[in-house]
Amino acid sequence: MDPAGARVARAHRAALTDGAAPDPDAVPAPATSTAGAGRAAVEAVWRTDAARIVATLARSTGDLALAEDVAQEALAEALVAWPRDGVPARPAGWLITAGRRRAVDAYRRRAALDERYAAIGRALDASGGLDGTAAGADGLADPDRVDDDVLALIFVACHPVLSREAQVALTLRVVGGLTSDEIARALLVPTATVQARITRAKRTLGAARVPFAVPNGPERRERLGSVLAVLYLVFTEGSSATSGDDLIRHDLAREAVRLARVLARLQPDEPEVLGLLALLELTAARFPARTAPDGSAVLLEDQDRRRWDRAAIRRGRAALAAAGRVGRGLGPYGLQAAVAEQHALAKSVAATDWDRVVLLYEALARIAPSPVVDLNHAVAVAHTRGPGTALALVDALATDKALAGTHLLPAVRGELLTRLGRADEARDALATAVARCPGARDRETLARKLAALGKSGKPGKPDEPSRPSKPSG
């Protein structure tokens, strides 16, 4: 495995630039070549089905680390074979079958022809050849089984033999496909710390021989907090990407919502499961209006709310209501969902019940304290008590180590200073935020605000913070 946690597709990105040797007897290919289509298909399949492929291989091998290794090897094989031979009828099935064969080879090299080797051999017999055309060859034909596999993968990575920090880091890596840098930004810790956690976690799971399954009863509840935290962070990275050219990584966000729905069906009596589902649905409802045609960010106050997904809002509100019925008050995810509901109900930023939002953030700070929660609270206070009061709250967070080096605090501070007419200080703060911001689209937005301030010095309005609050656990 790559200890740095780089995505498999990125780890083999160099191979995507190398075409197969030309066949002198072949008919010249059209502009859109088979080789180009093959390489594009490899990237597309891995981007959409990586977690499912690794989960299926982990179920077959019973070894998460081996599953990741053979998935990478299968991907490398596809980068050579598909451009040369064409894209198979069932691309995911091809990768799974190739991965299983690689696993058999690994067991042979270890001279470990035990029951795991026999189980993989039976799976190969059932799935057919590398063309993946046999029934069920891609391991994805049964949607319920796929859901269980991916959910099982999350529960394995969240086994109590690991620390909470290691659980979250490993699951973000193997399920969310996040790089070590992305995980570090999500958790507000150094990249080296993330890399060490992931490496130790894989070794620990291998030594403990953790079974690949969704646990039942008390054991499931014991791991539930970590599973919810991981889904939350995967969605957070999807909703406000810290790398790449896109503001929203829809693949990550959709996968987090899908798994939250599966978990809600599995645990309909858990209020925080329903609270998390409500939060994700209500937040995702705004996605259609958050980007302009050129991909740039559209701030909350400028969004066309007619484009918000009303069906998602209804689902989110229903989940939030259910969370209130089954629990004894809302938990951290439920409170954040209640904030998102206030935005969903309002016809404009000005019409939002900001007093209610302030109270919700104060409640959240009591049960799940976090500097990011405090920053969100300050933004809400700016709408109710003015930018001066809010700036005092923001300045009180200046020494918090979790926010050191991030763009979040100077971004909010710059906007509040702008509203107060302190243009020079605002420019300095926004310039710092631009320099620190990891996401290209968020960085563009901050740069536009800085440029506009330089021209006019007119006050603006603080938008919703770029990142949701970090869960306490």
N, C-alpha and C positions, 0 to 999 in steps of 0.2 A: 504493500500500500504506500501511497504517497503521504508521508507524515504531515506535509504542509496542508493537506486537506483540499488540494486543488481539484476542481471538477474533472471527472474522467474525460469529458469531451474536450476540455481545455488542455488536459495533459497530453492529448494526442492531436492537438490542433495543428502541429507542424506537419503531421502526416496528411492532413487534408489538402496540403498544397502540392503533394506529389502524385501525379497521375500515373496510371499503369503504362507500361511500355506499349507503343502502338503495334497493332497487328498489320503487317504489310499487305495481307490479303483482304483486310476488312474494308467494307464500304465506308467512305468518309462520313463521320457522324455529323448531324446537324448542329446548329449553334448551341442548342441546349444538349450537351453530350451526355451519354450514359454515365461516363465517369463523374461529371459534375452532378448529375442527378443522384448518383450513388453516394457521393460524399455529403450532399445536402440531406439525403434521407437518413444517413447515420446520425448527423447532428439533430435532425428533427425527432427521430425516435428516441434518442437518449434524453433530449430535453423534456419530452412528454412522459416517457415511461421508465425512466431510470429507477425510481423508487420501487415500482412494481417488479422490474426485472431483478433488482437486488433482493427484494423480499421473496420472490419465487425461488431464487437460487439459495437464499438462506434457509428457506423451508426444506429444500431438497438436501442440502448438505448438513444442516444443523450447526453451521459455523459461519458467523457473520463476517469475520475477517476474511475467510476463504471466499465467501460469496462476493465480497467487494473485489478481491484480487481477480477471480475468474471473470467477473463482469468487465473489468478493465481489459483483460486479455481478449475476451470476445469482441469488445469494441475495436481493439487494435486489428483483430482479424477481419472484421467487417470493413474497416477502412481500406483494406487491400482487396477483399473479395468483391464487395458490392460495386465499386467503380469498374472492376474488370468484368464481372459476370452479370451485372444488373441487380436491381433491388428485388429481394425475394418477396413472395406473395404475402408472407406474414413476417415482417421485419423483427418484431419483438420476439416472436417464436424462434427465429433464427438465432438471435442473440442468446436467448435462454438455453437453447439446445447446445450452442457452441460453448456457453459457460459451463453447462453440465459435463460436456466432454473434457473441458479443461480441468474440472474438478476431479474427474476420474483419473486423468493423467497425474494430477497432484497426489492422489491417493496411491497410485502405482509407484510414483517416485518415493513415497514414504514406505512402500511395501506394507501398506495397511489395508489389505483386502478384507475389511470387516463388514459389519452389517450396513454401514453407511455407504460403502462402495456398492453393495448389492442393491440398496434402495435406489441409488442414482442410476444404476444400470437398468432397473425396472422402469424408472421414469423415462429413460432414453428410448426403451423399447416401445413405450406407449406413445411417445411424441413423434417418432419417425425420424426422417433425415434432416439435414441442415436446411432444406428448402422450407421446412416448417409448415407443410401443407396438410399434415395429418390433423385429425380433429383435436382441438384443444392444444395444439402444439405450442401456441404462444403463451399458454398459462394464463391468458387474459379473457378467455371466452366466457367464463362465469364471473359476472361482475361482483357478486357477493363474495366469492372466494378471493378475488383480488383485493377487495376492501379488507377482508380479514387478514390477508397476508401483509399488506402495508401497515395495518393497525398492529398486527403482531410484531412487525419489525420495530415499531415505535415502543411497544411495551418491553421488548427485549432490551433495547437501548436504554430504557428507563428502569432497569432492574435495580432493586435496592442494594445489590452488592457494590454498586457504583455510588459515588457521591452525587448530590444533586447537580453540582456544577458540571461534572463529567457526563451525567445523563443528558443534560440539555445540549452540551457541545457535540456529543456523539450523534444524537438524533438529528440535530440541524445539519450535520455533515452527511449522514447516510440516507436520510429521508428527504430533507430539504435541498440537498446538493449544494449547500452554501460553502464557500471557501473559508479558510481560516480567518482571513481579513474581514470578511463579511460577518462571521460569527463574533469576532472580537468587537466589532462596532456595535452589534446588536446587544452584546452582554456588557459593553463598556469595560473591557479588560484588554491587556496586551495580547497581540497575536501569538507570541511565544507561549503564553499561558494556555491558550486554546489548543495549540499543537500538542503540548505536553499532556493535556487532559484527554485528548482523543487517543493518543498513542497508549496511555496507561489504561484507558477504558477498554480498548480492544483486547489488550493482554489479559485484563481481569476477567472479562466475559469468557474468553477462551479457556482460561484456567478453571473457571467455575462451571463450565459446561452447561450454561443456561439454556433450557429448552426453548425452541422456537414456537411460541404459542401465545394467544391472548389469555392471560390468567383469569381465574374465576374468584368470586367472593371477596374475602378480605384482602387477598394479594392484589387483586385488580384495584381496589380502592387505595391501597398503599402506594401504588405507582401513578394514580390518577393525576395528582398535582403536577408531577413532572411532565406527563403527557400533555396536559393542558398548556403548561408553560411553553413547551416546544411548538405546539400548533400556533400559539399566540405569536411566537417569535418568527416562525416561518411566514405567517401572514404579514407581520410587520415589515419584514424585508420585502415581501411582494408588493405591499401597498405603497412603500416609499423606498425604492431600491437605492442601496448605497454604492452600487457599482453598475457599469454599463451605461448605455445611452438612453434607456427608457426610464421614465418616471415610475411606472408601474410594471412589475413583473407578474403578468397575469397568470403564468403557469404556477408559480409558487402560491399566489393568493387563492387560485381556484382549488389547488390541492389541499390547502389548509381548510378551506370551507367544506370541501367534500368530506375530509376526514372528521371534521367537527360534526357534520351531520350523521356520519356513521356512528361516532361515539355517543351522540345524543340518542340514537335508536338503541344503543347498547346499554346506556345508563340514563334512562328517562327520569329517574328520581333524584339525580344529582343537580342541585341548583347551579353550581359553577360551570358544569358542562353546558347547560342551557344558557347561562349568562355569556359564556364564550361564544357559543353559536350566534346568539343575538348580536354581540359586538361585531363579529366578522360579517354577518349579513348586512347590518346597518352601515358599516363602513364601506363594504364593497358596493353598496347601492349607489354611492357617489362616484364610482369609477368612470362611468360614461361621460361625466361633465368635468373631470379633473384634468383632462389634457386637451389642448388645441389641435387642429388638424396637422400642424407641424411637429407635434409631440411635446411642445412646451407645456409647462404647468399652468393651470388656471386656478387662481386663488379662490378660496371659499366665497368671498364677497362678490366675485365676478362670475361664478358658475351659474349656468342656466339650469335651474332646479327642475325644470320640466324634463330634463334628460336623465334625472335620477331614476333608478330602477325601483319602481313602486312595488313590484312583486317582492323584491328582496327586502324592502322596508316592511312590508306586511309580515314576511317570514320572521324578520328580526324582532319586530314588536310582539309577535305571538310567542317566540321563544323567551323573550324577556318577561312577558306576563306569566308564562309557565314557571320560570325560575322564581318569580315572586310567590307563586302558589305553593311550590314544593319546599321552599327554604324558609329559614327564620331570618329574613332580611337578606339583602343582596350582598354578595361577596365582591372581591376586587373586579372580576370580569363583568359581573352584573352592573356594578356602579359605572364602569366605563361604557357599557352598553346603554345605560340610562342617559349618559352625556350624549352619546351618538344619537339617541332617540330625540333629544331636544333639537339637535340640528336638523334631523329628518322632518320634524313637525313644523319647523319655522319656515315662513315664506321668504325670509331674507336674514342676513346677519343681524341687522338692526332689530328685527322682530323676534330674535331668539330670546328665550327666557334665561338671560345670563345670570340672574340671581339664583335660579335653580341650578345652573351649571356650577356656580361657585360653591354652593352647598354640597353638591355631589363630589366635587374635588376635595373639599375639606373632609368629607366622610371617607373618601378613598385614602387620603393621607393618614388618617388615623389607623386604618386596618392594614394598609399596604404602603408604608412610607417609602418614598423614592424622590430623588431630586428632580426627576422628569415629571412626576406628579405635581411637585411644587411649581415647576415651570409652567405646566398647563394651567394650574390654579392662578398664577400671576397673569397669564393672558386673559383668563376670564375676568379677573378683577379689573383689568384695564377697561373692560366694557361697562363695568358697574360703578367703579369708584375713580376712574380716571388713570391716565398713564403715570402720573407721579407716584401714586400709591403702589401701582404695579411695579414700577422701577425699583422702589425700595425693597420689594420682595425678591426681585431678580438679583439685585446687588448682594443680597444676603446669601445667595447661592454661589457667589464668585469663588469661594474657597473650597467648594465641594469637589473632591478628587474624582468622583464619577463623571463630572461634566468637564473636567480639565482636558483640553485638547479637542473637544468636540465643537461643532458649529452651532449647537442649539442655543446656548446661553447668549453668545454675542449677536446671534440673529434676532432673538426676541429683544434684547437690550437695544440694538440699533433701531428697531422700529419704534420702541417706546421713546427713545431720545429724539427721533424724528418728529413724533407727535408733540413733544415738548418744545420743539423749536431749537434744540441744541444740535445744530447741523454738523459742526466739526466733530463732536463726540460720536454722533451717529455714523458719520462716514468711517471713522476709525473702527467702530464696532462691526459695521457691515463688511468692511474690508477684511477683518479678521475672520468673520463667518465665511466669506467667499473662499479664503485661503484654506480653511479647514474642512469645508463641506465635501464629502466623498462622492455624493451622487451628482451626475452631470446635469440633470434637469433641475434639481434643487439649487445647484450652484448657479445655473443660468438665471433662475428667478432672483436669487440674492444679488447677482451682478446687475440685473435690470433695476432693482431697487436702489442700488448704490449709484448707478448712472443717473437715474431720475433725481436722486437727492442732490447730486452734483450740479444738475442743471437748474433745479428750481428751489431746492431746500424746503419744499412743501411737506407738511406732515402726511403720513400714511396711516394705515390701520394694521395692527398685528393680525396675521392670519393664524389659523390653527397650527400648533406646533408640528414640526416635520415628522417626529417620531412619537408613537404612543408611549405610555408609561411602561417602564420595565416591571414585569411581574415579580412579586416578592417570593413566589414559590407556589 
